[in-house]
């Protein structure tokens, strides 16, 4: 594997898994990587944890950083929230995310 590149696995709303390569050295987040691969992630607020249109579900045993108050507050107002919900814009691409599996939440936020 290349230096500074990890693979994240995104399951789209049709159940198809996409293996995305993501750079760890460009300060990107999961939402931005999904958008760069033209997956249907809206990210209406531009990554400010203010819209929940990038909500996804953690489906792997990946240890993630604790959720911020802003992320928790937004998820309180979002639709289709589950205990494993996260906002893609709040998951920054790092070596720790290598191999993560995330499922896109249904549209409707």
PDB file as gemmi writes it, atoms N, CA and C in Angstrom:
CRYST1    1.000    1.000    1.000  90.00  90.00  90.00 P 1                      
ATOM      1  N   UNK A   1       0.839  -1.190   0.000  1.00  0.00           N  
ATOM      2  CA  UNK A   1       0.000   0.000   0.000  1.00  0.00           C  
ATOM      3  C   UNK A   1       0.882   1.252   0.000  1.00  0.00           C  
ATOM      4  N   UNK A   2       0.407   2.268  -0.700  1.00  0.00           N  
ATOM      5  CA  UNK A   2       1.164   3.509  -0.773  1.00  0.00           C  
ATOM      6  C   UNK A   2       1.211   4.193   0.588  1.00  0.00           C  
ATOM      7  N   UNK A   3       2.263   4.953   0.804  1.00  0.00           N  
ATOM      8  CA  UNK A   3       2.309   5.773   2.008  1.00  0.00           C  
ATOM      9  C   UNK A   3       1.204   6.808   1.945  1.00  0.00           C  
ATOM     10  N   UNK A   4       0.651   7.121   3.085  1.00  0.00           N  
ATOM     11  CA  UNK A   4      -0.353   8.170   3.211  1.00  0.00           C  
ATOM     12  C   UNK A   4      -1.654   7.868   2.484  1.00  0.00           C  
ATOM     13  N   UNK A   5      -1.901   6.612   2.112  1.00  0.00           N  
ATOM     14  CA  UNK A   5      -3.169   6.239   1.484  1.00  0.00           C  
ATOM     15  C   UNK A   5      -3.793   5.113   2.300  1.00  0.00           C  
ATOM     16  N   UNK A   6      -5.052   5.293   2.667  1.00  0.00           N  
ATOM     17  CA  UNK A   6      -5.789   4.225   3.345  1.00  0.00           C  
ATOM     18  C   UNK A   6      -6.983   3.851   2.468  1.00  0.00           C  
ATOM     19  N   UNK A   7      -7.613   2.749   2.805  1.00  0.00           N  
ATOM     20  CA  UNK A   7      -8.826   2.329   2.100  1.00  0.00           C  
ATOM     21  C   UNK A   7      -9.991   2.387   3.070  1.00  0.00           C  
ATOM     22  N   UNK A   8     -11.058   3.057   2.640  1.00  0.00           N  
ATOM     23  CA  UNK A   8     -12.297   3.046   3.409  1.00  0.00           C  
ATOM     24  C   UNK A   8     -13.367   2.386   2.552  1.00  0.00           C  
ATOM     25  N   UNK A   9     -14.260   1.650   3.196  1.00  0.00           N  
ATOM     26  CA  UNK A   9     -15.297   0.901   2.494  1.00  0.00           C  
ATOM     27  C   UNK A   9     -16.632   1.572   2.781  1.00  0.00           C  
ATOM     28  N   UNK A  10     -17.287   2.052   1.727  1.00  0.00           N  
ATOM     29  CA  UNK A  10     -18.557   2.751   1.869  1.00  0.00           C  
ATOM     30  C   UNK A  10     -19.640   1.909   1.204  1.00  0.00           C  
ATOM     31  N   UNK A  11     -20.689   1.576   1.960  1.00  0.00           N  
ATOM     32  CA  UNK A  11     -21.830   0.848   1.413  1.00  0.00           C  
ATOM     33  C   UNK A  11     -22.890   1.887   1.054  1.00  0.00           C  
ATOM     34  N   UNK A  12     -23.231   1.948  -0.238  1.00  0.00           N  
ATOM     35  CA  UNK A  12     -24.181   2.970  -0.669  1.00  0.00           C  
ATOM     36  C   UNK A  12     -25.624   2.567  -0.328  1.00  0.00           C  
ATOM     37  N   UNK A  13     -26.572   3.398  -0.703  1.00  0.00           N  
ATOM     38  CA  UNK A  13     -27.970   3.173  -0.322  1.00  0.00           C  
ATOM     39  C   UNK A  13     -28.605   1.997  -1.060  1.00  0.00           C  
ATOM     40  N   UNK A  14     -27.911   1.485  -2.094  1.00  0.00           N  
ATOM     41  CA  UNK A  14     -28.396   0.292  -2.797  1.00  0.00           C  
ATOM     42  C   UNK A  14     -27.719  -0.972  -2.279  1.00  0.00           C  
ATOM     43  N   UNK A  15     -26.834  -0.826  -1.295  1.00  0.00           N  
ATOM     44  CA  UNK A  15     -26.159  -1.979  -0.718  1.00  0.00           C  
ATOM     45  C   UNK A  15     -24.862  -2.365  -1.414  1.00  0.00           C  
ATOM     46  N   UNK A  16     -24.391  -1.519  -2.338  1.00  0.00           N  
ATOM     47  CA  UNK A  16     -23.149  -1.792  -3.063  1.00  0.00           C  
ATOM     48  C   UNK A  16     -21.977  -1.216  -2.274  1.00  0.00           C  
ATOM     49  N   UNK A  17     -20.922  -2.024  -2.092  1.00  0.00           N  
ATOM     50  CA  UNK A  17     -19.738  -1.564  -1.368  1.00  0.00           C  
ATOM     51  C   UNK A  17     -18.751  -0.934  -2.331  1.00  0.00           C  
ATOM     52  N   UNK A  18     -18.268   0.247  -1.965  1.00  0.00           N  
ATOM     53  CA  UNK A  18     -17.262   0.966  -2.740  1.00  0.00           C  
ATOM     54  C   UNK A  18     -15.987   1.029  -1.908  1.00  0.00           C  
ATOM     55  N   UNK A  19     -14.867   0.577  -2.477  1.00  0.00           N  
ATOM     56  CA  UNK A  19     -13.575   0.636  -1.798  1.00  0.00           C  
ATOM     57  C   UNK A  19     -12.881   1.917  -2.260  1.00  0.00           C  
ATOM     58  N   UNK A  20     -12.786   2.887  -1.374  1.00  0.00           N  
ATOM     59  CA  UNK A  20     -12.250   4.193  -1.728  1.00  0.00           C  
ATOM     60  C   UNK A  20     -10.855   4.371  -1.146  1.00  0.00           C  
ATOM     61  N   UNK A  21      -9.940   4.842  -1.976  1.00  0.00           N  
ATOM     62  CA  UNK A  21      -8.615   5.202  -1.475  1.00  0.00           C  
ATOM     63  C   UNK A  21      -8.670   6.640  -1.003  1.00  0.00           C  
ATOM     64  N   UNK A  22      -8.101   6.879   0.162  1.00  0.00           N  
ATOM     65  CA  UNK A  22      -8.175   8.208   0.757  1.00  0.00           C  
ATOM     66  C   UNK A  22      -6.800   8.615   1.280  1.00  0.00           C  
ATOM     67  N   UNK A  23      -6.378   9.844   0.981  1.00  0.00           N  
ATOM     68  CA  UNK A  23      -5.076  10.319   1.459  1.00  0.00           C  
ATOM     69  C   UNK A  23      -5.156  10.770   2.920  1.00  0.00           C  
ATOM     70  N   UNK A  24      -4.168  10.366   3.696  1.00  0.00           N  
ATOM     71  CA  UNK A  24      -4.153  10.775   5.110  1.00  0.00           C  
ATOM     72  C   UNK A  24      -3.438  12.105   5.313  1.00  0.00           C  
ATOM     73  N   UNK A  25      -2.837  12.633   4.258  1.00  0.00           N  
ATOM     74  CA  UNK A  25      -2.015  13.831   4.416  1.00  0.00           C  
ATOM     75  C   UNK A  25      -2.640  15.085   3.785  1.00  0.00           C  
ATOM     76  N   UNK A  26      -3.953  15.044   3.518  1.00  0.00           N  
ATOM     77  CA  UNK A  26      -4.602  16.194   2.890  1.00  0.00           C  
ATOM     78  C   UNK A  26      -5.699  16.815   3.749  1.00  0.00           C  
ATOM     79  N   UNK A  27      -5.791  16.399   5.020  1.00  0.00           N  
ATOM     80  CA  UNK A  27      -6.765  16.961   5.949  1.00  0.00           C  
ATOM     81  C   UNK A  27      -8.196  16.830   5.428  1.00  0.00           C  
ATOM     82  N   UNK A  28      -8.498  15.678   4.827  1.00  0.00           N  
ATOM     83  CA  UNK A  28      -9.846  15.434   4.316  1.00  0.00           C  
ATOM     84  C   UNK A  28     -10.661  14.677   5.351  1.00  0.00           C  
ATOM     85  N   UNK A  29     -11.981  14.657   5.145  1.00  0.00           N  
ATOM     86  CA  UNK A  29     -12.855  13.849   5.985  1.00  0.00           C  
ATOM     87  C   UNK A  29     -13.615  12.868   5.091  1.00  0.00           C  
ATOM     88  N   UNK A  30     -14.348  11.956   5.730  1.00  0.00           N  
ATOM     89  CA  UNK A  30     -15.060  10.903   4.997  1.00  0.00           C  
ATOM     90  C   UNK A  30     -16.054  11.505   4.001  1.00  0.00           C  
ATOM     91  N   UNK A  31     -16.774  12.546   4.399  1.00  0.00           N  
ATOM     92  CA  UNK A  31     -17.730  13.182   3.493  1.00  0.00           C  
ATOM     93  C   UNK A  31     -17.038  13.666   2.222  1.00  0.00           C  
ATOM     94  N   UNK A  32     -15.895  14.339   2.363  1.00  0.00           N  
ATOM     95  CA  UNK A  32     -15.173  14.874   1.203  1.00  0.00           C  
ATOM     96  C   UNK A  32     -14.667  13.758   0.293  1.00  0.00           C  
ATOM     97  N   UNK A  33     -14.201  12.674   0.890  1.00  0.00           N  
ATOM     98  CA  UNK A  33     -13.740  11.543   0.081  1.00  0.00           C  
ATOM     99  C   UNK A  33     -14.910  10.951  -0.691  1.00  0.00           C  
ATOM    100  N   UNK A  34     -16.044  10.770  -0.043  1.00  0.00           N  
ATOM    101  CA  UNK A  34     -17.228  10.238  -0.727  1.00  0.00           C  
ATOM    102  C   UNK A  34     -17.630  11.139  -1.893  1.00  0.00           C  
ATOM    103  N   UNK A  35     -17.625  12.435  -1.658  1.00  0.00           N  
ATOM    104  CA  UNK A  35     -17.989  13.379  -2.718  1.00  0.00           C  
ATOM    105  C   UNK A  35     -16.983  13.318  -3.866  1.00  0.00           C  
ATOM    106  N   UNK A  36     -15.704  13.142  -3.557  1.00  0.00           N  
ATOM    107  CA  UNK A  36     -14.693  13.093  -4.617  1.00  0.00           C  
ATOM    108  C   UNK A  36     -14.888  11.859  -5.494  1.00  0.00           C  
ATOM    109  N   UNK A  37     -15.507  10.810  -4.950  1.00  0.00           N  
ATOM    110  CA  UNK A  37     -15.818   9.608  -5.728  1.00  0.00           C  
ATOM    111  C   UNK A  37     -17.248   9.665  -6.278  1.00  0.00           C  
ATOM    112  N   UNK A  38     -17.891  10.813  -6.136  1.00  0.00           N  
ATOM    113  CA  UNK A  38     -19.244  11.048  -6.635  1.00  0.00           C  
ATOM    114  C   UNK A  38     -20.282  10.112  -6.028  1.00  0.00           C  
ATOM    115  N   UNK A  39     -20.063   9.717  -4.781  1.00  0.00           N  
ATOM    116  CA  UNK A  39     -21.097   8.972  -4.061  1.00  0.00           C  
ATOM    117  C   UNK A  39     -22.160   9.969  -3.596  1.00  0.00           C  
ATOM    118  N   UNK A  40     -23.397   9.503  -3.399  1.00  0.00           N  
ATOM    119  CA  UNK A  40     -24.495  10.427  -3.089  1.00  0.00           C  
ATOM    120  C   UNK A  40     -24.492  10.916  -1.641  1.00  0.00           C  
ATOM    121  N   UNK A  41     -23.471  11.678  -1.309  1.00  0.00           N  
ATOM    122  CA  UNK A  41     -23.370  12.298   0.005  1.00  0.00           C  
ATOM    123  C   UNK A  41     -23.508  13.790  -0.217  1.00  0.00           C  
ATOM    124  N   UNK A  42     -24.547  14.376   0.371  1.00  0.00           N  
ATOM    125  CA  UNK A  42     -24.812  15.771   0.040  1.00  0.00           C  
ATOM    126  C   UNK A  42     -23.854  16.732   0.740  1.00  0.00           C  
ATOM    127  N   UNK A  43     -23.703  16.608   2.049  1.00  0.00           N  
ATOM    128  CA  UNK A  43     -22.808  17.516   2.751  1.00  0.00           C  
ATOM    129  C   UNK A  43     -23.206  18.968   2.560  1.00  0.00           C  
ATOM    130  N   UNK A  44     -24.488  19.228   2.723  1.00  0.00           N  
ATOM    131  CA  UNK A  44     -25.054  20.543   2.418  1.00  0.00           C  
ATOM    132  C   UNK A  44     -24.368  21.682   3.161  1.00  0.00           C  
ATOM    133  N   UNK A  45     -23.944  21.459   4.397  1.00  0.00           N  
ATOM    134  CA  UNK A  45     -23.366  22.550   5.189  1.00  0.00           C  
ATOM    135  C   UNK A  45     -21.867  22.709   4.951  1.00  0.00           C  
ATOM    136  N   UNK A  46     -21.282  21.856   4.122  1.00  0.00           N  
ATOM    137  CA  UNK A  46     -19.860  21.978   3.815  1.00  0.00           C  
ATOM    138  C   UNK A  46     -18.946  21.402   4.882  1.00  0.00           C  
ATOM    139  N   UNK A  47     -19.482  20.577   5.758  1.00  0.00           N  
ATOM    140  CA  UNK A  47     -18.635  19.916   6.755  1.00  0.00           C  
ATOM    141  C   UNK A  47     -18.588  20.590   8.105  1.00  0.00           C  
ATOM    142  N   UNK A  48     -19.609  21.360   8.419  1.00  0.00           N  
ATOM    143  CA  UNK A  48     -19.634  22.104   9.685  1.00  0.00           C  
ATOM    144  C   UNK A  48     -20.466  21.416  10.774  1.00  0.00           C  
ATOM    145  N   UNK A  49     -20.886  20.166  10.552  1.00  0.00           N  
ATOM    146  CA  UNK A  49     -21.741  19.432  11.496  1.00  0.00           C  
ATOM    147  C   UNK A  49     -23.043  20.181  11.757  1.00  0.00           C  
ATOM    148  N   UNK A  50     -23.616  20.739  10.674  1.00  0.00           N  
ATOM    149  CA  UNK A  50     -24.832  21.534  10.825  1.00  0.00           C  
ATOM    150  C   UNK A  50     -26.001  21.023   9.983  1.00  0.00           C  
ATOM    151  N   UNK A  51     -25.868  19.869   9.291  1.00  0.00           N  
ATOM    152  CA  UNK A  51     -26.996  19.444   8.459  1.00  0.00           C  
ATOM    153  C   UNK A  51     -27.291  17.942   8.498  1.00  0.00           C  
ATOM    154  N   UNK A  52     -26.352  17.114   8.838  1.00  0.00           N  
ATOM    155  CA  UNK A  52     -26.509  15.650   8.900  1.00  0.00           C  
ATOM    156  C   UNK A  52     -26.773  14.994   7.552  1.00  0.00           C  
ATOM    157  N   UNK A  53     -26.528  15.695   6.430  1.00  0.00           N  
ATOM    158  CA  UNK A  53     -26.716  15.062   5.121  1.00  0.00           C  
ATOM    159  C   UNK A  53     -25.547  14.145   4.749  1.00  0.00           C  
ATOM    160  N   UNK A  54     -24.567  14.003   5.639  1.00  0.00           N  
ATOM    161  CA  UNK A  54     -23.459  13.064   5.415  1.00  0.00           C  
ATOM    162  C   UNK A  54     -23.475  11.953   6.468  1.00  0.00           C  
ATOM    163  N   UNK A  55     -24.641  11.766   7.122  1.00  0.00           N  
ATOM    164  CA  UNK A  55     -24.727  10.745   8.171  1.00  0.00           C  
ATOM    165  C   UNK A  55     -24.434   9.358   7.598  1.00  0.00           C  
ATOM    166  N   UNK A  56     -23.692   8.578   8.362  1.00  0.00           N  
ATOM    167  CA  UNK A  56     -23.407   7.205   7.976  1.00  0.00           C  
ATOM    168  C   UNK A  56     -23.399   6.352   9.240  1.00  0.00           C  
ATOM    169  N   UNK A  57     -23.418   5.054   9.022  1.00  0.00           N  
ATOM    170  CA  UNK A  57     -23.424   4.099  10.129  1.00  0.00           C  
ATOM    171  C   UNK A  57     -22.105   3.332  10.146  1.00  0.00           C  
ATOM    172  N   UNK A  58     -21.487   3.255  11.298  1.00  0.00           N  
ATOM    173  CA  UNK A  58     -20.250   2.489  11.463  1.00  0.00           C  
ATOM    174  C   UNK A  58     -20.601   1.007  11.481  1.00  0.00           C  
ATOM    175  N   UNK A  59     -20.039   0.246  10.548  1.00  0.00           N  
ATOM    176  CA  UNK A  59     -20.353  -1.182  10.458  1.00  0.00           C  
ATOM    177  C   UNK A  59     -19.140  -2.059  10.723  1.00  0.00           C  
ATOM    178  N   UNK A  60     -18.033  -1.462  11.103  1.00  0.00           N  
ATOM    179  CA  UNK A  60     -16.835  -2.244  11.436  1.00  0.00           C  
ATOM    180  C   UNK A  60     -16.484  -1.965  12.897  1.00  0.00           C  
ATOM    181  N   UNK A  61     -15.518  -2.699  13.404  1.00  0.00           N  
ATOM    182  CA  UNK A  61     -15.106  -2.529  14.800  1.00  0.00           C  
ATOM    183  C   UNK A  61     -14.045  -1.447  14.957  1.00  0.00           C  
ATOM    184  N   UNK A  62     -14.048  -0.481  14.079  1.00  0.00           N  
ATOM    185  CA  UNK A  62     -13.052   0.583  14.086  1.00  0.00           C  
ATOM    186  C   UNK A  62     -13.262   1.496  15.297  1.00  0.00           C  
ATOM    187  N   UNK A  63     -12.176   1.740  16.031  1.00  0.00           N  
ATOM    188  CA  UNK A  63     -12.240   2.698  17.135  1.00  0.00           C  
ATOM    189  C   UNK A  63     -12.217   4.103  16.560  1.00  0.00           C  
ATOM    190  N   UNK A  64     -13.233   4.875  16.880  1.00  0.00           N  
ATOM    191  CA  UNK A  64     -13.322   6.240  16.365  1.00  0.00           C  
ATOM    192  C   UNK A  64     -13.140   7.231  17.498  1.00  0.00           C  
ATOM    193  N   UNK A  65     -12.695   8.431  17.151  1.00  0.00           N  
ATOM    194  CA  UNK A  65     -12.618   9.478  18.176  1.00  0.00           C  
ATOM    195  C   UNK A  65     -14.011   9.750  18.746  1.00  0.00           C  
ATOM    196  N   UNK A  66     -14.038  10.216  19.975  1.00  0.00           N  
ATOM    197  CA  UNK A  66     -15.306  10.539  20.609  1.00  0.00           C  
ATOM    198  C   UNK A  66     -16.033  11.622  19.815  1.00  0.00           C  
ATOM    199  N   UNK A  67     -17.344  11.540  19.810  1.00  0.00           N  
ATOM    200  CA  UNK A  67     -18.132  12.537  19.087  1.00  0.00           C  
ATOM    201  C   UNK A  67     -18.085  13.885  19.801  1.00  0.00           C  
ATOM    202  N   UNK A  68     -18.008  14.955  18.996  1.00  0.00           N  
ATOM    203  CA  UNK A  68     -18.025  16.303  19.558  1.00  0.00           C  
ATOM    204  C   UNK A  68     -19.450  16.664  19.953  1.00  0.00           C  
ATOM    205  N   UNK A  69     -19.590  17.694  20.774  1.00  0.00           N  
ATOM    206  CA  UNK A  69     -20.918  18.179  21.136  1.00  0.00           C  
ATOM    207  C   UNK A  69     -21.698  18.590  19.899  1.00  0.00           C  
ATOM    208  N   UNK A  70     -21.023  19.228  18.938  1.00  0.00           N  
ATOM    209  CA  UNK A  70     -21.695  19.674  17.717  1.00  0.00           C  
ATOM    210  C   UNK A  70     -22.245  18.481  16.932  1.00  0.00           C  
ATOM    211  N   UNK A  71     -21.457  17.403  16.848  1.00  0.00           N  
ATOM    212  CA  UNK A  71     -21.917  16.207  16.132  1.00  0.00           C  
ATOM    213  C   UNK A  71     -23.100  15.574  16.854  1.00  0.00           C  
ATOM    214  N   UNK A  72     -22.997  15.440  18.173  1.00  0.00           N  
ATOM    215  CA  UNK A  72     -24.095  14.859  18.947  1.00  0.00           C  
ATOM    216  C   UNK A  72     -25.366  15.696  18.840  1.00  0.00           C  
ATOM    217  N   UNK A  73     -25.226  17.017  18.903  1.00  0.00           N  
ATOM    218  CA  UNK A  73     -26.384  17.902  18.791  1.00  0.00           C  
ATOM    219  C   UNK A  73     -27.056  17.746  17.433  1.00  0.00           C  
ATOM    220  N   UNK A  74     -26.261  17.642  16.376  1.00  0.00           N  
ATOM    221  CA  UNK A  74     -26.829  17.500  15.033  1.00  0.00           C  
ATOM    222  C   UNK A  74     -27.526  16.165  14.884  1.00  0.00           C  
ATOM    223  N   UNK A  75     -26.929  15.113  15.406  1.00  0.00           N  
ATOM    224  CA  UNK A  75     -27.556  13.793  15.313  1.00  0.00           C  
ATOM    225  C   UNK A  75     -28.855  13.733  16.114  1.00  0.00           C  
ATOM    226  N   UNK A  76     -28.945  14.538  17.174  1.00  0.00           N  
ATOM    227  CA  UNK A  76     -30.196  14.608  17.938  1.00  0.00           C  
ATOM    228  C   UNK A  76     -31.360  15.088  17.072  1.00  0.00           C  
ATOM    229  N   UNK A  77     -31.052  15.882  16.049  1.00  0.00           N  
ATOM    230  CA  UNK A  77     -32.083  16.462  15.198  1.00  0.00           C  
ATOM    231  C   UNK A  77     -32.256  15.725  13.874  1.00  0.00           C  
ATOM    232  N   UNK A  78     -31.410  14.754  13.593  1.00  0.00           N  
ATOM    233  CA  UNK A  78     -31.409  14.093  12.283  1.00  0.00           C  
ATOM    234  C   UNK A  78     -32.432  12.955  12.239  1.00  0.00           C  
ATOM    235  N   UNK A  79     -32.715  12.524  11.025  1.00  0.00           N  
ATOM    236  CA  UNK A  79     -33.583  11.372  10.794  1.00  0.00           C  
ATOM    237  C   UNK A  79     -32.750  10.102  10.717  1.00  0.00           C  
ATOM    238  N   UNK A  80     -33.395   8.955  10.959  1.00  0.00           N  
ATOM    239  CA  UNK A  80     -32.768   7.641  10.771  1.00  0.00           C  
ATOM    240  C   UNK A  80     -31.520   7.447  11.623  1.00  0.00           C  
ATOM    241  N   UNK A  81     -31.456   8.103  12.788  1.00  0.00           N  
ATOM    242  CA  UNK A  81     -30.273   7.993  13.648  1.00  0.00           C  
ATOM    243  C   UNK A  81     -30.281   6.642  14.357  1.00  0.00           C  
ATOM    244  N   UNK A  82     -29.125   6.012  14.402  1.00  0.00           N  
ATOM    245  CA  UNK A  82     -28.924   4.738  15.098  1.00  0.00           C  
ATOM    246  C   UNK A  82     -27.790   4.926  16.107  1.00  0.00           C  
ATOM    247  N   UNK A  83     -27.622   3.963  17.020  1.00  0.00           N  
ATOM    248  CA  UNK A  83     -26.507   4.088  17.976  1.00  0.00           C  
ATOM    249  C   UNK A  83     -25.133   4.185  17.311  1.00  0.00           C  
ATOM    250  N   UNK A  84     -24.996   3.647  16.091  1.00  0.00           N  
ATOM    251  CA  UNK A  84     -23.700   3.680  15.394  1.00  0.00           C  
ATOM    252  C   UNK A  84     -23.628   4.807  14.366  1.00  0.00           C  
ATOM    253  N   UNK A  85     -24.528   5.791  14.457  1.00  0.00           N  
ATOM    254  CA  UNK A  85     -24.504   6.920  13.520  1.00  0.00           C  
ATOM    255  C   UNK A  85     -23.314   7.833  13.779  1.00  0.00           C  
ATOM    256  N   UNK A  86     -22.729   8.296  12.686  1.00  0.00           N  
ATOM    257  CA  UNK A  86     -21.684   9.315  12.735  1.00  0.00           C  
ATOM    258  C   UNK A  86     -21.901  10.266  11.564  1.00  0.00           C  
ATOM    259  N   UNK A  87     -21.365  11.462  11.683  1.00  0.00           N  
ATOM    260  CA  UNK A  87     -21.369  12.394  10.565  1.00  0.00           C  
ATOM    261  C   UNK A  87     -20.050  12.231   9.814  1.00  0.00           C  
ATOM    262  N   UNK A  88     -20.136  11.961   8.526  1.00  0.00           N  
ATOM    263  CA  UNK A  88     -18.934  11.749   7.720  1.00  0.00           C  
ATOM    264  C   UNK A  88     -17.984  12.929   7.762  1.00  0.00           C  
ATOM    265  N   UNK A  89     -18.555  14.141   7.879  1.00  0.00           N  
ATOM    266  CA  UNK A  89     -17.693  15.330   7.894  1.00  0.00           C  
ATOM    267  C   UNK A  89     -16.857  15.429   9.157  1.00  0.00           C  
ATOM    268  N   UNK A  90     -17.245  14.684  10.187  1.00  0.00           N  
ATOM    269  CA  UNK A  90     -16.519  14.736  11.458  1.00  0.00           C  
ATOM    270  C   UNK A  90     -15.520  13.584  11.610  1.00  0.00           C  
ATOM    271  N   UNK A  91     -15.435  12.729  10.600  1.00  0.00           N  
ATOM    272  CA  UNK A  91     -14.474  11.619  10.620  1.00  0.00           C  
ATOM    273  C   UNK A  91     -13.309  11.979   9.710  1.00  0.00           C  
ATOM    274  N   UNK A  92     -12.233  12.428  10.312  1.00  0.00           N  
ATOM    275  CA  UNK A  92     -11.073  12.876   9.549  1.00  0.00           C  
ATOM    276  C   UNK A  92     -10.228  11.681   9.130  1.00  0.00           C  
ATOM    277  N   UNK A  93      -9.791  11.729   7.888  1.00  0.00           N  
ATOM    278  CA  UNK A  93      -9.027  10.621   7.318  1.00  0.00           C  
ATOM    279  C   UNK A  93      -7.681  10.510   8.040  1.00  0.00           C  
ATOM    280  N   UNK A  94      -7.464   9.355   8.639  1.00  0.00           N  
ATOM    281  CA  UNK A  94      -6.213   9.087   9.354  1.00  0.00           C  
ATOM    282  C   UNK A  94      -5.919   7.594   9.239  1.00  0.00           C  
ATOM    283  N   UNK A  95      -4.710   7.208   9.613  1.00  0.00           N  
ATOM    284  CA  UNK A  95      -4.331   5.796   9.552  1.00  0.00           C  
ATOM    285  C   UNK A  95      -5.294   4.925  10.354  1.00  0.00           C  
ATOM    286  N   UNK A  96      -5.867   5.483  11.425  1.00  0.00           N  
ATOM    287  CA  UNK A  96      -6.766   4.714  12.285  1.00  0.00           C  
ATOM    288  C   UNK A  96      -8.046   4.289  11.548  1.00  0.00           C  
ATOM    289  N   UNK A  97      -8.400   4.985  10.477  1.00  0.00           N  
ATOM    290  CA  UNK A  97      -9.620   4.654   9.731  1.00  0.00           C  
ATOM    291  C   UNK A  97      -9.387   3.612   8.630  1.00  0.00           C  
ATOM    292  N   UNK A  98      -8.142   3.163   8.455  1.00  0.00           N  
ATOM    293  CA  UNK A  98      -7.855   2.202   7.388  1.00  0.00           C  
ATOM    294  C   UNK A  98      -8.727   0.961   7.561  1.00  0.00           C  
ATOM    295  N   UNK A  99      -9.486   0.626   6.521  1.00  0.00           N  
ATOM    296  CA  UNK A  99     -10.330  -0.563   6.551  1.00  0.00           C  
ATOM    297  C   UNK A  99     -11.708  -0.342   7.138  1.00  0.00           C  
ATOM    298  N   UNK A 100     -12.034   0.869   7.550  1.00  0.00           N  
ATOM    299  CA  UNK A 100     -13.339   1.153   8.139  1.00  0.00           C  
ATOM    300  C   UNK A 100     -14.456   0.818   7.149  1.00  0.00           C  
ATOM    301  N   UNK A 101     -15.587   0.346   7.679  1.00  0.00           N  
ATOM    302  CA  UNK A 101     -16.774   0.100   6.860  1.00  0.00           C  
ATOM    303  C   UNK A 101     -17.879   1.018   7.357  1.00  0.00           C  
ATOM    304  N   UNK A 102     -18.391   1.835   6.459  1.00  0.00           N  
ATOM    305  CA  UNK A 102     -19.467   2.770   6.770  1.00  0.00           C  
ATOM    306  C   UNK A 102     -20.594   2.577   5.768  1.00  0.00           C  
ATOM    307  N   UNK A 103     -21.837   2.654   6.245  1.00  0.00           N  
ATOM    308  CA  UNK A 103     -23.008   2.573   5.382  1.00  0.00           C  
ATOM    309  C   UNK A 103     -23.667   3.941   5.337  1.00  0.00           C  
ATOM    310  N   UNK A 104     -23.980   4.438   4.138  1.00  0.00           N  
ATOM    311  CA  UNK A 104     -24.652   5.725   4.021  1.00  0.00           C  
ATOM    312  C   UNK A 104     -26.068   5.628   4.582  1.00  0.00           C  
ATOM    313  N   UNK A 105     -26.439   6.608   5.385  1.00  0.00           N  
ATOM    314  CA  UNK A 105     -27.790   6.659   5.931  1.00  0.00           C  
ATOM    315  C   UNK A 105     -28.770   7.008   4.819  1.00  0.00           C  
ATOM    316  N   UNK A 106     -30.035   6.629   4.987  1.00  0.00           N  
ATOM    317  CA  UNK A 106     -31.034   6.998   3.974  1.00  0.00           C  
ATOM    318  C   UNK A 106     -31.122   8.508   3.831  1.00  0.00           C  
ATOM    319  N   UNK A 107     -31.547   8.958   2.661  1.00  0.00           N  
ATOM    320  CA  UNK A 107     -31.743  10.388   2.481  1.00  0.00           C  
ATOM    321  C   UNK A 107     -32.961  10.813   3.286  1.00  0.00           C  
ATOM    322  N   UNK A 108     -33.045  12.104   3.563  1.00  0.00           N  
ATOM    323  CA  UNK A 108     -34.207  12.593   4.281  1.00  0.00           C  
ATOM    324  C   UNK A 108     -33.843  13.490   5.444  1.00  0.00           C  
ATOM    325  N   UNK A 109     -32.556  13.800   5.593  1.00  0.00           N  
ATOM    326  CA  UNK A 109     -32.136  14.686   6.680  1.00  0.00           C  
ATOM    327  C   UNK A 109     -32.363  16.138   6.303  1.00  0.00           C  
TER     328      UNK A 109                                                      
END                                                                             
